[in-house]
Amino acid sequence: MSTALPSPLKIGLSRTRLEVKEFFREREQLIFTFLFPIIFLGIFSAVFSGTDFSGGVDAATYFTPGMIASGIFLTSFQSLSIGIAIERDQDVLKRLRGTPMSSQSYFIGKIGVVLVTSVLQFGLLLAIAGLLLGVDIPSEPEKWLNFVWIFILGTASGCVLGIAFSVVPKSGRAASAVVTPVVLLLQFISGVYFVYSSLPAWMRTVAEIFPLKWLAQGMRSVFLPDGFEVNEPGGSWQLGTGAIVLAVWLVVGLFVAQRVFRWTRRDAG
Amino acid sequence: MQTDNAVTVRGLVKRYPDKVAVDGVDLDIHHGEVFALLGPNGAGKTTTVEILEGYRHADEGEVRVLGTDPAHGGRQWRARLGIVSQTSRDEAELSVAELVHHFAGYYPNPRDPDEVIAATGLEEKRRTRTRKLSGGQRRRLDVALGVVGNPELLFLDEPTTGFDPEARRQFWTLIENLRTEGTTILLTTHYLDEAEHLADRVGVIADGRMIEVATPDTLGGRGARTARVSWLSADGMREVRTDHPTAEVARLMAEYDGEVPELQVRRPSLEDIYLELIGAVAAAPVLEGAVR
Protein backbone atom coordinates (compact mmCIF):
# COMPACT_ATOMS: atom_id res chain seq x y z
CA MET A 1 0.00 0.00 0.00
CA SER A 2 3.01 2.27 -0.30
CA THR A 3 2.47 3.27 -3.92
CA ALA A 4 3.16 6.97 -4.35
CA LEU A 5 0.34 9.44 -4.85
CA PRO A 6 -0.13 10.67 -8.41
CA SER A 7 1.60 14.06 -8.81
CA PRO A 8 -0.48 17.23 -8.48
CA LEU A 9 0.50 18.17 -12.03
CA LYS A 10 -0.72 14.87 -13.46
CA ILE A 11 -4.04 15.18 -11.63
CA GLY A 12 -4.24 18.84 -12.65
CA LEU A 13 -3.85 17.99 -16.34
CA SER A 14 -6.45 15.26 -15.96
CA ARG A 15 -8.75 17.87 -14.43
CA THR A 16 -8.05 20.22 -17.34
CA ARG A 17 -9.22 17.55 -19.80
CA LEU A 18 -12.35 16.95 -17.73
CA GLU A 19 -13.10 20.67 -17.38
CA VAL A 20 -12.66 21.33 -21.11
CA LYS A 21 -15.04 18.47 -21.90
CA GLU A 22 -17.57 19.88 -19.48
CA PHE A 23 -17.17 23.45 -20.75
CA PHE A 24 -18.10 22.54 -24.30
CA ARG A 25 -21.03 20.43 -23.16
CA GLU A 26 -22.66 23.24 -21.21
CA ARG A 27 -24.79 25.19 -23.63
CA GLU A 28 -24.99 28.29 -21.43
CA GLN A 29 -21.21 28.54 -21.11
CA LEU A 30 -20.73 27.87 -24.78
CA ILE A 31 -23.07 30.66 -25.89
CA PHE A 32 -22.61 33.33 -23.24
CA THR A 33 -18.92 32.88 -22.63
CA PHE A 34 -17.39 31.35 -25.71
CA LEU A 35 -19.50 32.52 -28.65
CA PHE A 36 -20.74 35.85 -27.25
CA PRO A 37 -17.87 38.05 -28.49
CA ILE A 38 -17.93 36.31 -31.85
CA ILE A 39 -21.66 36.88 -32.24
CA PHE A 40 -21.28 40.54 -31.23
CA LEU A 41 -18.41 41.11 -33.62
CA GLY A 42 -20.67 39.84 -36.40
CA ILE A 43 -23.58 42.05 -35.34
CA PHE A 44 -21.49 45.20 -34.87
CA SER A 45 -19.64 44.92 -38.12
CA ALA A 46 -22.99 44.48 -39.90
CA VAL A 47 -24.74 47.35 -38.10
CA PHE A 48 -21.90 49.86 -38.55
CA SER A 49 -20.77 48.55 -41.90
CA GLY A 50 -20.74 51.99 -43.58
CA THR A 51 -19.10 53.87 -40.71
CA ASP A 52 -15.51 55.08 -40.95
CA PHE A 53 -13.79 55.18 -37.55
CA SER A 54 -11.13 57.60 -38.92
CA GLY A 55 -7.99 56.58 -40.70
CA GLY A 56 -9.81 54.07 -42.90
CA VAL A 57 -10.62 51.82 -39.93
CA ASP A 58 -13.96 50.12 -40.46
CA ALA A 59 -16.33 48.69 -37.81
CA ALA A 60 -15.04 45.14 -37.96
CA THR A 61 -11.47 46.33 -37.52
CA TYR A 62 -12.37 48.71 -34.69
CA PHE A 63 -14.39 46.17 -32.72
CA THR A 64 -12.12 43.14 -33.21
CA PRO A 65 -9.64 44.10 -30.42
CA GLY A 66 -12.51 44.97 -28.05
CA MET A 67 -14.12 41.60 -28.65
CA ILE A 68 -10.81 39.82 -28.15
CA ALA A 69 -10.36 41.63 -24.82
CA SER A 70 -13.96 40.94 -23.88
CA GLY A 71 -13.53 37.25 -24.77
CA ILE A 72 -10.48 36.97 -22.52
CA PHE A 73 -12.43 38.54 -19.68
CA LEU A 74 -15.42 36.25 -20.23
CA THR A 75 -13.48 32.97 -20.46
CA SER A 76 -11.44 33.86 -17.39
CA PHE A 77 -13.43 36.04 -15.00
CA GLN A 78 -17.02 35.20 -15.93
CA SER A 79 -16.58 31.50 -16.58
CA LEU A 80 -14.56 30.89 -13.38
CA SER A 81 -16.70 32.97 -11.05
CA ILE A 82 -19.95 31.36 -12.23
CA GLY A 83 -18.47 27.87 -12.59
CA ILE A 84 -16.84 27.78 -9.15
CA ALA A 85 -19.92 29.28 -7.46
CA ILE A 86 -22.02 26.46 -8.92
CA GLU A 87 -19.47 23.80 -8.02
CA ARG A 88 -19.38 25.07 -4.47
CA ASP A 89 -23.16 25.17 -4.20
CA GLN A 90 -23.58 21.66 -5.58
CA ASP A 91 -20.96 20.27 -3.17
CA VAL A 92 -18.65 19.35 -6.02
CA LEU A 93 -15.86 21.21 -4.22
CA LYS A 94 -16.69 19.48 -0.95
CA ARG A 95 -16.42 16.10 -2.63
CA LEU A 96 -13.08 17.02 -4.18
CA ARG A 97 -11.83 18.24 -0.81
CA GLY A 98 -12.51 14.78 0.59
CA THR A 99 -10.17 13.14 -1.91
CA PRO A 100 -6.37 13.23 -2.09
CA MET A 101 -6.60 15.72 -4.96
CA SER A 102 -4.62 18.80 -3.89
CA SER A 103 -5.86 22.35 -4.31
CA GLN A 104 -2.97 22.95 -6.75
CA SER A 105 -4.46 20.31 -9.05
CA TYR A 106 -7.85 21.96 -8.86
CA PHE A 107 -6.46 25.33 -9.89
CA ILE A 108 -4.26 23.82 -12.59
CA GLY A 109 -7.49 22.39 -13.99
CA LYS A 110 -9.22 25.77 -13.84
CA ILE A 111 -6.32 27.69 -15.39
CA GLY A 112 -6.02 24.94 -17.99
CA VAL A 113 -9.63 25.24 -19.09
CA VAL A 114 -9.34 29.04 -19.25
CA LEU A 115 -6.21 28.84 -21.40
CA VAL A 116 -7.66 26.25 -23.76
CA THR A 117 -10.98 28.05 -24.21
CA SER A 118 -9.52 31.55 -24.51
CA VAL A 119 -6.91 30.49 -27.05
CA LEU A 120 -9.56 28.66 -29.09
CA GLN A 121 -11.89 31.62 -28.83
CA PHE A 122 -9.15 34.01 -29.90
CA GLY A 123 -8.28 31.77 -32.85
CA LEU A 124 -11.91 31.66 -33.94
CA LEU A 125 -12.34 35.43 -33.55
CA LEU A 126 -9.19 36.09 -35.54
CA ALA A 127 -10.18 33.67 -38.28
CA ILE A 128 -13.64 35.18 -38.63
CA ALA A 129 -12.31 38.76 -38.51
CA GLY A 130 -9.51 38.06 -40.98
CA LEU A 131 -11.20 35.71 -43.39
CA LEU A 132 -14.85 36.78 -43.34
CA LEU A 133 -14.81 40.41 -42.26
CA GLY A 134 -11.68 41.52 -44.08
CA VAL A 135 -9.84 42.80 -41.00
CA ASP A 136 -6.10 43.34 -41.51
CA ILE A 137 -4.25 41.05 -39.12
CA PRO A 138 -0.92 42.58 -38.01
CA SER A 139 2.28 40.81 -38.98
CA GLU A 140 4.88 42.81 -37.01
CA PRO A 141 6.58 40.60 -34.38
CA GLU A 142 6.72 43.45 -31.83
CA LYS A 143 2.93 43.76 -31.98
CA TRP A 144 2.53 40.04 -31.37
CA LEU A 145 5.01 40.22 -28.55
CA ASN A 146 2.80 42.88 -26.99
CA PHE A 147 -0.21 40.68 -27.65
CA VAL A 148 1.37 37.80 -25.74
CA TRP A 149 2.06 39.71 -22.55
CA ILE A 150 -1.30 41.52 -22.64
CA PHE A 151 -3.07 38.20 -23.21
CA ILE A 152 -1.21 36.48 -20.35
CA LEU A 153 -1.60 39.37 -17.92
CA GLY A 154 -5.29 39.76 -18.82
CA THR A 155 -6.05 36.06 -18.53
CA ALA A 156 -4.16 35.68 -15.27
CA SER A 157 -5.84 38.65 -13.59
CA GLY A 158 -9.23 37.53 -14.92
CA CYS A 159 -8.62 34.07 -13.42
CA VAL A 160 -7.67 35.18 -9.92
CA LEU A 161 -10.45 37.78 -9.83
CA GLY A 162 -12.95 35.17 -11.03
CA ILE A 163 -11.85 32.76 -8.31
CA ALA A 164 -12.20 35.52 -5.71
CA PHE A 165 -15.56 36.73 -7.03
CA SER A 166 -17.01 33.20 -6.95
CA VAL A 167 -17.75 33.66 -3.24
CA VAL A 168 -20.10 36.60 -3.92
CA PRO A 169 -23.16 34.77 -5.33
CA LYS A 170 -25.14 33.28 -2.47
CA SER A 171 -26.14 30.20 -4.44
CA GLY A 172 -25.26 28.43 -7.65
CA ARG A 173 -28.55 29.43 -9.17
CA ALA A 174 -27.85 33.11 -8.48
CA ALA A 175 -24.35 32.94 -9.94
CA SER A 176 -25.20 33.92 -13.53
CA ALA A 177 -27.56 36.64 -12.34
CA VAL A 178 -24.89 38.17 -10.10
CA VAL A 179 -21.86 37.85 -12.35
CA THR A 180 -23.27 38.60 -15.80
CA PRO A 181 -24.47 42.19 -15.08
CA VAL A 182 -21.11 43.06 -13.53
CA VAL A 183 -19.31 41.84 -16.63
CA LEU A 184 -21.81 43.52 -18.96
CA LEU A 185 -21.45 46.84 -17.16
CA LEU A 186 -17.66 46.65 -17.36
CA GLN A 187 -17.88 45.87 -21.06
CA PHE A 188 -20.05 48.93 -21.69
CA ILE A 189 -17.88 51.40 -19.78
CA SER A 190 -14.59 49.90 -20.97
CA GLY A 191 -15.15 50.60 -24.65
CA VAL A 192 -15.87 47.07 -25.80
CA TYR A 193 -19.23 47.92 -27.38
CA PHE A 194 -18.65 51.62 -27.99
CA VAL A 195 -15.81 53.74 -29.26
CA TYR A 196 -13.98 54.35 -26.01
CA SER A 197 -13.15 58.00 -26.71
CA SER A 198 -16.83 58.74 -27.32
CA LEU A 199 -17.74 57.80 -23.74
CA PRO A 200 -18.25 60.63 -21.22
CA ALA A 201 -15.15 61.52 -19.25
CA TRP A 202 -16.58 60.48 -15.87
CA MET A 203 -17.41 57.05 -17.25
CA ARG A 204 -13.90 56.68 -18.57
CA THR A 205 -12.56 57.65 -15.16
CA VAL A 206 -14.55 54.82 -13.60
CA ALA A 207 -13.44 52.37 -16.30
CA GLU A 208 -9.79 53.25 -15.69
CA ILE A 209 -9.98 51.62 -12.28
CA PHE A 210 -10.87 48.24 -13.76
CA PRO A 211 -8.75 45.84 -15.80
CA LEU A 212 -11.00 45.41 -18.85
CA LYS A 213 -10.43 48.97 -20.10
CA TRP A 214 -6.67 48.40 -20.14
CA LEU A 215 -7.02 44.99 -21.69
CA ALA A 216 -9.17 46.45 -24.49
CA GLN A 217 -6.80 49.36 -25.02
CA GLY A 218 -3.85 47.00 -25.15
CA MET A 219 -5.59 44.91 -27.77
CA ARG A 220 -6.37 48.03 -29.80
CA SER A 221 -2.65 48.82 -29.80
CA VAL A 222 -2.04 45.42 -31.39
CA PHE A 223 -4.86 45.28 -33.92
CA LEU A 224 -5.42 48.90 -34.96
CA PRO A 225 -3.03 50.60 -37.38
CA ASP A 226 -0.13 52.72 -36.15
CA GLY A 227 -1.12 56.32 -35.66
CA PHE A 228 -4.65 55.45 -34.56
CA GLU A 229 -3.60 56.11 -30.97
CA VAL A 230 -4.15 59.83 -31.51
CA ASN A 231 -7.87 58.95 -31.23
CA GLU A 232 -7.37 57.53 -27.74
CA PRO A 233 -8.36 59.92 -24.93
CA GLY A 234 -4.74 60.16 -23.78
CA GLY A 235 -3.37 60.36 -27.29
CA SER A 236 -1.34 57.16 -26.81
CA TRP A 237 -1.84 53.43 -26.14
CA GLN A 238 -0.61 53.82 -22.53
CA LEU A 239 0.82 50.30 -22.52
CA GLY A 240 3.00 50.97 -19.48
CA THR A 241 0.08 52.17 -17.38
CA GLY A 242 -2.02 49.26 -18.66
CA ALA A 243 0.64 46.76 -17.61
CA ILE A 244 0.84 48.29 -14.14
CA VAL A 245 -2.94 48.34 -13.61
CA LEU A 246 -3.33 44.72 -14.80
CA ALA A 247 -0.40 43.61 -12.64
CA VAL A 248 -1.87 45.33 -9.58
CA TRP A 249 -5.21 43.59 -10.17
CA LEU A 250 -3.36 40.30 -10.56
CA VAL A 251 -1.54 40.69 -7.26
CA VAL A 252 -4.58 41.98 -5.39
CA GLY A 253 -6.74 39.24 -6.93
CA LEU A 254 -4.25 36.55 -5.99
CA PHE A 255 -4.14 37.78 -2.41
CA VAL A 256 -7.92 38.08 -2.07
CA ALA A 257 -8.60 34.76 -3.83
CA GLN A 258 -6.32 32.94 -1.41
CA ARG A 259 -8.06 34.50 1.55
CA VAL A 260 -11.69 34.09 0.51
CA PHE A 261 -11.69 30.82 -1.45
CA ARG A 262 -13.62 28.08 0.34
CA TRP A 263 -14.46 24.48 -0.44
CA THR A 264 -17.82 24.38 1.25
CA ARG A 265 -20.94 26.48 1.18
CA ARG A 266 -21.28 29.40 3.54
CA ASP A 267 -24.07 27.69 5.46
CA ALA A 268 -21.93 24.57 5.95
CA GLY A 269 -20.35 25.93 9.13
CA MET B 1 -3.02 9.25 22.09
CA GLN B 2 -1.72 5.91 20.80
CA THR B 3 -4.41 3.66 19.45
CA ASP B 4 -4.92 0.68 17.21
CA ASN B 5 -8.45 1.73 16.35
CA ALA B 6 -9.46 3.07 12.97
CA VAL B 7 -11.23 5.92 14.77
CA THR B 8 -10.74 7.16 18.32
CA VAL B 9 -12.64 10.10 19.74
CA ARG B 10 -12.40 11.44 23.30
CA GLY B 11 -14.43 14.27 24.71
CA LEU B 12 -15.38 15.77 21.35
CA VAL B 13 -17.15 19.13 21.59
CA LYS B 14 -18.39 21.30 18.71
CA ARG B 15 -20.27 24.53 19.35
CA TYR B 16 -22.21 26.61 16.88
CA PRO B 17 -23.34 30.14 17.65
CA ASP B 18 -26.85 28.97 18.48
CA LYS B 19 -26.21 25.58 20.08
CA VAL B 20 -23.79 22.90 21.19
CA ALA B 21 -23.95 20.36 18.35
CA VAL B 22 -21.60 17.80 19.87
CA ASP B 23 -21.26 17.73 23.61
CA GLY B 24 -18.51 15.40 24.81
CA VAL B 25 -18.67 12.40 22.49
CA ASP B 26 -16.39 9.37 22.95
CA LEU B 27 -16.15 6.85 20.14
CA ASP B 28 -13.97 3.90 19.15
CA ILE B 29 -14.27 2.18 15.81
CA HIS B 30 -12.18 -0.95 15.37
CA HIS B 31 -10.40 -1.89 12.19
CA GLY B 32 -12.59 -3.94 9.89
CA GLU B 33 -15.90 -3.33 11.61
CA VAL B 34 -19.07 -1.73 10.35
CA PHE B 35 -20.20 0.86 12.85
CA ALA B 36 -23.59 2.50 12.55
CA LEU B 37 -24.22 5.88 14.11
CA LEU B 38 -27.91 6.37 14.88
CA GLY B 39 -29.77 9.38 16.12
CA PRO B 40 -32.54 11.80 15.30
CA ASN B 41 -32.02 14.74 12.97
CA GLY B 42 -29.98 17.44 14.63
CA ALA B 43 -28.51 15.01 17.17
CA GLY B 44 -24.96 15.73 16.05
CA LYS B 45 -24.34 12.75 13.75
CA THR B 46 -23.30 14.68 10.66
CA THR B 47 -21.26 17.20 12.64
CA THR B 48 -19.37 14.34 14.31
CA VAL B 49 -18.79 12.58 11.00
CA GLU B 50 -17.68 15.79 9.29
CA ILE B 51 -15.13 16.40 12.02
CA LEU B 52 -13.77 12.89 11.48
CA GLU B 53 -13.61 13.61 7.74
CA GLY B 54 -11.68 16.83 8.30
CA TYR B 55 -14.39 19.17 6.98
CA ARG B 56 -15.02 20.78 10.35
CA HIS B 57 -12.76 21.34 13.28
CA ALA B 58 -13.40 20.27 16.84
CA ASP B 59 -13.63 22.91 19.55
CA GLU B 60 -12.51 20.48 22.21
CA GLY B 61 -11.44 16.89 22.55
CA GLU B 62 -9.10 14.50 20.81
CA VAL B 63 -9.76 12.88 17.47
CA ARG B 64 -7.67 10.28 15.65
CA VAL B 65 -8.72 8.86 12.31
CA LEU B 66 -6.31 6.21 10.96
CA GLY B 67 -3.81 7.56 13.47
CA THR B 68 -4.04 11.17 12.26
CA ASP B 69 -5.75 14.28 13.57
CA PRO B 70 -8.24 15.05 10.76
CA ALA B 71 -7.64 18.79 11.19
CA HIS B 72 -4.10 18.14 9.89
CA GLY B 73 -4.70 15.25 7.50
CA GLY B 74 -2.70 15.49 4.29
CA ARG B 75 -3.06 13.85 0.90
CA GLN B 76 -1.58 10.54 2.06
CA TRP B 77 -4.19 10.39 4.79
CA ARG B 78 -7.05 11.31 2.48
CA ALA B 79 -5.96 8.63 0.03
CA ARG B 80 -6.90 6.05 2.70
CA LEU B 81 -10.41 7.45 3.20
CA GLY B 82 -13.59 7.22 1.21
CA ILE B 83 -16.25 9.83 1.86
CA VAL B 84 -19.88 9.70 0.83
CA SER B 85 -21.44 12.89 2.17
CA GLN B 86 -25.07 13.40 2.90
CA THR B 87 -25.90 15.93 0.22
CA SER B 88 -25.09 15.61 -3.41
CA ARG B 89 -26.49 17.85 -6.10
CA ASP B 90 -23.78 17.45 -8.65
CA GLU B 91 -25.29 18.14 -12.05
CA ALA B 92 -22.22 17.91 -14.19
CA GLU B 93 -22.32 17.38 -17.91
CA LEU B 94 -20.04 14.40 -17.37
CA SER B 95 -20.92 10.74 -17.64
CA VAL B 96 -20.80 8.16 -14.87
CA ALA B 97 -17.87 6.38 -16.52
CA GLU B 98 -15.93 9.62 -17.07
CA LEU B 99 -16.29 10.65 -13.43
CA VAL B 100 -15.47 7.27 -11.89
CA HIS B 101 -12.40 6.85 -14.13
CA HIS B 102 -11.30 10.42 -13.39
CA PHE B 103 -11.61 10.02 -9.62
CA ALA B 104 -9.67 6.74 -9.75
CA GLY B 105 -6.75 8.84 -11.00
CA TYR B 106 -6.53 10.67 -7.66
CA TYR B 107 -5.49 7.57 -5.73
CA PRO B 108 -2.34 5.48 -5.49
CA ASN B 109 -4.14 2.09 -5.43
CA PRO B 110 -7.57 2.56 -6.96
CA ARG B 111 -10.05 -0.17 -7.68
CA ASP B 112 -10.85 -1.00 -11.28
CA PRO B 113 -13.34 1.78 -12.16
CA ASP B 114 -15.38 -0.53 -14.40
CA GLU B 115 -15.74 -3.06 -11.59
CA VAL B 116 -16.88 -0.27 -9.27
CA ILE B 117 -19.46 0.86 -11.82
CA ALA B 118 -20.76 -2.69 -12.09
CA ALA B 119 -20.77 -3.25 -8.31
CA THR B 120 -22.81 -0.09 -7.74
CA GLY B 121 -25.35 -1.17 -10.35
CA LEU B 122 -24.55 1.66 -12.76
CA GLU B 123 -23.48 -0.49 -15.69
CA GLU B 124 -26.42 0.58 -17.83
CA LYS B 125 -25.88 4.23 -16.93
CA ARG B 126 -22.16 4.44 -17.61
CA ARG B 127 -22.64 6.77 -20.58
CA THR B 128 -25.38 8.83 -18.91
CA ARG B 129 -24.52 12.32 -17.76
CA THR B 130 -24.97 12.88 -14.03
CA ARG B 131 -27.58 15.59 -14.69
CA LYS B 132 -29.88 12.90 -16.08
CA LEU B 133 -29.51 10.37 -13.26
CA SER B 134 -32.36 9.68 -10.86
CA GLY B 135 -31.87 10.43 -7.17
CA GLY B 136 -31.07 6.83 -6.33
CA GLN B 137 -28.68 6.48 -9.25
CA ARG B 138 -26.89 9.68 -8.24
CA ARG B 139 -26.50 8.29 -4.73
CA ARG B 140 -24.99 5.13 -6.15
CA LEU B 141 -22.59 7.31 -8.14
CA ASP B 142 -21.65 9.02 -4.84
CA VAL B 143 -20.88 5.61 -3.41
CA ALA B 144 -18.92 4.61 -6.53
CA LEU B 145 -16.79 7.78 -6.23
CA GLY B 146 -16.36 7.10 -2.50
CA VAL B 147 -15.04 3.56 -2.92
CA VAL B 148 -13.07 3.80 -6.18
CA GLY B 149 -9.98 4.87 -4.25
CA ASN B 150 -10.00 1.54 -2.39
CA PRO B 151 -10.33 3.16 1.06
CA GLU B 152 -9.35 1.56 4.36
CA LEU B 153 -12.05 3.59 6.07
CA LEU B 154 -15.31 4.48 4.39
CA PHE B 155 -17.73 7.14 5.64
CA LEU B 156 -21.32 6.71 4.51
CA ASP B 157 -23.63 9.51 5.62
CA GLU B 158 -27.22 8.34 5.10
CA PRO B 159 -26.27 6.48 1.95
CA THR B 160 -29.61 4.85 1.14
CA THR B 161 -32.00 7.76 1.66
CA GLY B 162 -34.35 7.72 -1.29
CA PHE B 163 -33.57 4.15 -2.36
CA ASP B 164 -36.34 1.72 -3.20
CA PRO B 165 -36.26 -1.52 -1.20
CA GLU B 166 -34.55 -3.48 -3.98
CA ALA B 167 -31.84 -0.86 -4.46
CA ARG B 168 -31.30 -0.91 -0.70
CA ARG B 169 -30.80 -4.69 -0.70
CA GLN B 170 -28.29 -4.36 -3.54
CA PHE B 171 -26.52 -1.64 -1.63
CA TRP B 172 -26.33 -3.83 1.47
CA THR B 173 -24.68 -6.56 -0.57
CA LEU B 174 -22.13 -4.03 -1.79
CA ILE B 175 -21.35 -2.97 1.79
CA GLU B 176 -21.08 -6.59 2.94
CA ASN B 177 -18.58 -7.25 0.17
CA LEU B 178 -16.54 -4.22 1.21
CA ARG B 179 -16.54 -5.44 4.80
CA THR B 180 -15.44 -8.90 3.69
CA GLU B 181 -12.51 -7.24 1.92
CA GLY B 182 -11.55 -5.59 5.23
CA THR B 183 -12.89 -2.05 4.77
CA THR B 184 -13.80 -0.28 8.00
CA ILE B 185 -17.12 1.49 7.60
CA LEU B 186 -18.78 4.28 9.56
CA LEU B 187 -22.40 4.51 8.55
CA THR B 188 -25.07 6.94 9.63
CA THR B 189 -28.62 5.99 8.87
CA HIS B 190 -32.24 6.56 9.78
CA TYR B 191 -33.14 2.98 8.93
CA LEU B 192 -32.90 0.70 11.93
CA ASP B 193 -33.21 -2.43 9.81
CA GLU B 194 -30.22 -1.20 7.85
CA ALA B 195 -28.15 -0.79 11.00
CA GLU B 196 -29.31 -4.19 12.27
CA HIS B 197 -28.44 -5.86 8.99
CA LEU B 198 -25.06 -4.23 8.33
CA ALA B 199 -23.53 -3.06 11.59
CA ASP B 200 -21.29 -4.97 13.95
CA ARG B 201 -21.93 -2.26 16.52
CA VAL B 202 -24.23 0.69 16.74
CA GLY B 203 -23.89 3.96 18.61
CA VAL B 204 -26.92 6.04 19.52
CA ILE B 205 -26.33 9.77 19.63
CA ALA B 206 -28.89 12.28 20.89
CA ASP B 207 -28.54 15.93 21.88
CA GLY B 208 -24.87 15.80 21.00
CA ARG B 209 -24.12 12.94 23.38
CA MET B 210 -23.38 9.30 22.77
CA ILE B 211 -25.99 7.62 24.89
CA GLU B 212 -25.11 4.04 24.12
CA VAL B 213 -22.73 1.89 22.09
CA ALA B 214 -23.50 -1.81 21.71
CA THR B 215 -24.00 -4.62 19.23
CA PRO B 216 -27.41 -4.47 17.56
CA ASP B 217 -28.66 -7.40 19.67
CA THR B 218 -27.51 -6.03 23.01
CA LEU B 219 -28.48 -2.38 22.55
CA GLY B 220 -30.57 -1.04 25.41
CA GLY B 221 -29.26 -3.68 27.82
CA ARG B 222 -30.79 -6.96 28.91
CA GLY B 223 -33.96 -5.38 30.22
CA ALA B 224 -34.76 -3.81 26.89
CA ARG B 225 -35.18 -7.22 25.33
CA THR B 226 -37.50 -8.60 27.95
CA ALA B 227 -40.46 -10.27 26.34
CA ARG B 228 -43.79 -8.50 26.51
CA VAL B 229 -46.90 -10.58 26.96
CA SER B 230 -50.11 -8.70 26.35
CA TRP B 231 -53.76 -9.72 26.31
CA LEU B 232 -57.20 -8.27 26.67
CA SER B 233 -58.32 -8.61 30.27
CA ALA B 234 -61.67 -7.66 31.69
CA ASP B 235 -60.18 -4.20 32.57
CA GLY B 236 -58.73 -3.63 29.09
CA MET B 237 -55.32 -4.35 27.54
CA ARG B 238 -52.72 -5.65 29.98
CA GLU B 239 -49.02 -6.04 29.35
CA VAL B 240 -46.49 -7.93 31.45
CA ARG B 241 -42.74 -7.79 30.94
CA THR B 242 -41.16 -11.07 31.82
CA ASP B 243 -38.07 -13.21 31.35
CA HIS B 244 -40.32 -16.28 31.31
CA PRO B 245 -43.01 -15.60 28.71
CA THR B 246 -43.86 -19.29 28.31
CA ALA B 247 -44.67 -19.59 32.00
CA GLU B 248 -46.75 -16.41 31.78
CA VAL B 249 -48.69 -17.79 28.82
CA ALA B 250 -49.24 -21.08 30.69
CA ARG B 251 -50.55 -19.15 33.68
CA LEU B 252 -52.90 -17.17 31.41
CA MET B 253 -54.13 -20.37 29.77
CA ALA B 254 -55.02 -21.72 33.16
CA GLU B 255 -56.69 -18.48 34.18
CA TYR B 256 -58.80 -18.19 31.02
CA ASP B 257 -59.31 -21.93 30.64
CA GLY B 258 -58.56 -21.91 26.94
CA GLU B 259 -58.19 -19.07 24.43
CA VAL B 260 -56.59 -15.92 25.88
CA PRO B 261 -58.19 -12.86 24.21
CA GLU B 262 -55.79 -10.99 21.88
CA LEU B 263 -52.74 -12.75 23.25
CA GLN B 264 -49.42 -11.41 22.00
CA VAL B 265 -45.87 -12.29 22.90
CA ARG B 266 -43.28 -9.99 21.42
CA ARG B 267 -39.73 -8.97 21.82
CA PRO B 268 -38.94 -5.36 21.07
CA SER B 269 -37.29 -4.71 17.70
CA LEU B 270 -34.13 -2.65 17.43
CA GLU B 271 -36.38 0.20 16.37
CA ASP B 272 -38.48 -0.08 19.55
CA ILE B 273 -35.33 -0.06 21.67
CA TYR B 274 -33.87 2.85 19.76
CA LEU B 275 -37.04 4.90 20.07
CA GLU B 276 -37.12 4.16 23.77
CA LEU B 277 -33.50 5.28 24.12
CA ILE B 278 -33.91 8.58 22.33
CA GLY B 279 -37.35 9.03 23.88
CA ALA B 280 -35.70 8.92 27.30
CA VAL B 281 -33.37 11.70 26.18
CA ALA B 282 -36.18 13.80 24.84
CA ALA B 283 -38.18 13.31 28.06
CA ALA B 284 -35.38 14.20 30.45
CA PRO B 285 -31.95 15.60 29.67
CA VAL B 286 -29.41 12.81 30.02
CA LEU B 287 -27.36 13.02 33.17
CA GLU B 288 -23.82 11.80 33.25
CA GLY B 289 -23.93 8.01 32.91
CA ALA B 290 -27.68 7.87 33.37
CA VAL B 291 -28.24 5.28 30.68
CA ARG B 292 -25.08 3.29 30.82
Interface residues (C-beta under 8 A of the other chain):
Chain A: M1 T3 A4 L5 P6 K10 I11 S14 R15 L18 K21 E22 R25 E26 D89 Q90 D91 V92 K94 R95 R97 G98 T99 P100 M101 S102 T264 A268 G269
Chain B: Y16 T47 E53 G54 Y55 R56 R75 Q76 R78 A79 L81 I83 S85 T87 S88 R89 D90 E91 A92 E93 L94 E98 H102 F103 G105 Y106 Y107 P108 N109 R129 D142 L145 G149
